[in-house]
Every structure is written in C-alpha cells, then in structure tokens.
Amino acid sequence: MKISFINANDETFEITGNYILGKDWSGFGEIDVDHKTEKAPYQDGETYIDTILGTKDIIIPFLIKGSTRQTVFDRRLIVQKAFNPKLGLGKLVWEQDDGTEYYIDCLPFSPIFPGGKSQGKWYQQVIIRFLAPNPYWYNPTQIQEILIGFSGGLQFNWSFPISFGQVGSSAIVNNLGNVETPVLIYIYGEVVDPIITNNTTDESIEIVGTVNDGDILIINTAFGEKGALLLSGGEYTNVFQMVDPDSTFWYINPGLNNLSYTVTSEGENAECRVMFYYRYSGV
C-alpha cells in the first residue's frame, strides 16, 4: 500500500522510505450525509426529497526519520513545501496492495508537528489534514466509448434523392463506481444536429447546428463545469447556444447504461466519444 500527494505545482510527495505511514489514517470512507425531506401540514412523517453529501475530511499521520537531528529538520522543510496550503487544490493518491489506484482532489492544511514524545533526535511525527470539497474518489483510468452516428444508406434511382440507412448507434457501458458520474463528450465534425442520449435515465443532449469537418465540439456535464466548447483552428469558443434548451446534461448511473447517438448527417471523419471515470463515495 502506498499513499502519495501531488500538489498544485505538480510535485509528488510519497509517504515511503524515510516517511513512515502511521496506523491512524482516517476519512477515506467517512462522509457527512444530509437527507433532505419536507413535511406537509398534518402529514404523518415526512417526504424524502434528496440526499446531499458533504465535504470529506481526511487525516494522514506519518513519521519522519533521519540519521541526525538536522536531517529531520531538513525533511520537515520538504514536508512543509509539499503540503503548502497556499498552493491550492492537489491530488491525494491511494495505491492499494493489488495495485488498484484511487485519487481524490483535496486541499491540505498546514502540517502539524506534535511535540513531547512525538519527536526525538532521529524522528518527528507529522499529521496532515485534508479537506476534499468534492467528496468523491476516482479511479484514474478514463473509460471511453466511441459512437458513429451515420453509417451510410441505400441509394435508389428514383426521380428524387432519397436515402434509407442507419442514422445512429448505441452502446452499453458499465459504471463500476458506486455513484453516478458525469461525462465528457467529444463530437468530431463534420456532423449535423447530433443527439446523445442516456436511454437508461431517459435524458438527452441535443445540438442544433453543424460541427464542421476538422472541428471538435466538447460537452462537459459535470456540476459547476457544464457547458459546450468548440475547438476550431486551435481556439476554443463557448457555443452553449448550440445546445437545445430542453437538453439535460446527464450522468451515467452505477451499473449498466444504454447510450445512443443519432445525427441528421455526418462526414467520413465524424465520430462521438463519450468519456468518464468511475467514482466512489468512499474507498
């Protein structure tokens, strides 16, 4: 088992070697839960509305070892630099015994160096506390599903142009996490009026307009990041106006989800990629 922290400067600190992980680390699974209910006049009990998860508090103690007191002092400075709270959001990574990894975005507090028996000539105990504003753990492997909207049609020599063909594709994806997870959708042009649907939740994102050949439409459904960007000629443009107002920025539920993708027409380079991460309320 290994625990490491990647701070906002992309510097990695591993609790290994001269830094020995303590036994009383906590907060990996615990989380505050707020069940929302409402009560009508004269109602027996209450009506359930929703469940809101709070932030996650994580505590990790470890021991600094050194051959001399000065070595211990020098390593204290390394710890202070790695867990500098002024740097902002970092990433805590937990690698389990079988090699499985999970990470969580979190903010470190200032390291605590207890006195008394917690320090000596060759050692110093450290306690690091983290606040995870987003309480979910993620598996770092991104899952990707490629969908093709228009596979061509059958042409007939009638007196007017007509085409019969498949105008959509579907796929079953399995979310192995224990909570719903947002998606990133990349639509590569040329494509006209694409619709991406999670049939399991009966929710769709409908784009009104054309994504030109060589351009990429990027849709993000994550809370606080919802939007649509067009990448064209190396520049990003906000194109939220292309999203039909009746659309829902859907998530993928735990378990099996049936996704589908349809278009009015598309070019030979067109495709749709749906990407997501497994995420967990606790590990």
Phi, psi and omega in degrees: 000140181217137176240133178220163180229130176251112184277180185294344175271008181064029176263130184259130175243119179257132177275084183202168178066248180279002176240110189255121181296133177280177184268342190259033175289146187207170176095000182289331181244334184289146179200143177286136181237132178239105177277118181271126177225165173221155184233127177269157177304133177068010179282135171283122181074208181220165179258129180288134180249306184192168175238126181247129177269141179272191176286168180243131176257125183238135179235129180229113174265145172209170185244131173270130176251149176202150181284340177221166177299321180294323177299318177298315179299317180297321180285334172299319179296323177297318178296317179300319180293316183294323185251035177293113184294339180290344181288336179098208190291130175237192185227121176266128185242129178242117175257119183279176185299329182271006179093352178293135181245145171225150176223158178218137177281129185205163180250125177277146167270171179299137178301143177254128178245092183297154178263204179065226181287354180279358177219154179201189184297327186243010182205161176206125175282145178229140174236122178248127177249138180239148170245122177256101179300320171266112191282003187268140169271148181235145165278132188288351180277119180279131178269137183225134176235129180257129180239140176247125187278322187230115185260012180100176183213181179258125182262138178236144180277065177267178185284353177218152182298133177208145181218133174244125181194174177281125183246026179189164174221163182221163180206150174258123176244148184244114176272108182277355175287174181255007174221163178296155184221142180285169182233154166252129181242123176251119178248117182264128181283166012269132180208144182240127174053057178286147176229125179245123189234137166262101183292338179292322179261354181059046180230143184227152169245116183248127179257128180254108181137189185243134169260115186289158178301130182094345178265160179229127173263126183245121181245129179241127182257003184292144178301131181083351180232010183300135179169179179223127178238144176250122176263113182218126180061029179083003181240144179261137177230135176288119181236039180302335180293344178282346181276124178302133184298341178275002181288156175237128179280085192282162175248169174260124181288159171301142181091203186279137178228136179261113180254146176222157185218122179230154180217163171282316175199162178204158178272180186289339181267000187282146172194166178235130178243125177251123185234143179200169177241145168293136176225157192222143176287339178193156178227000000 
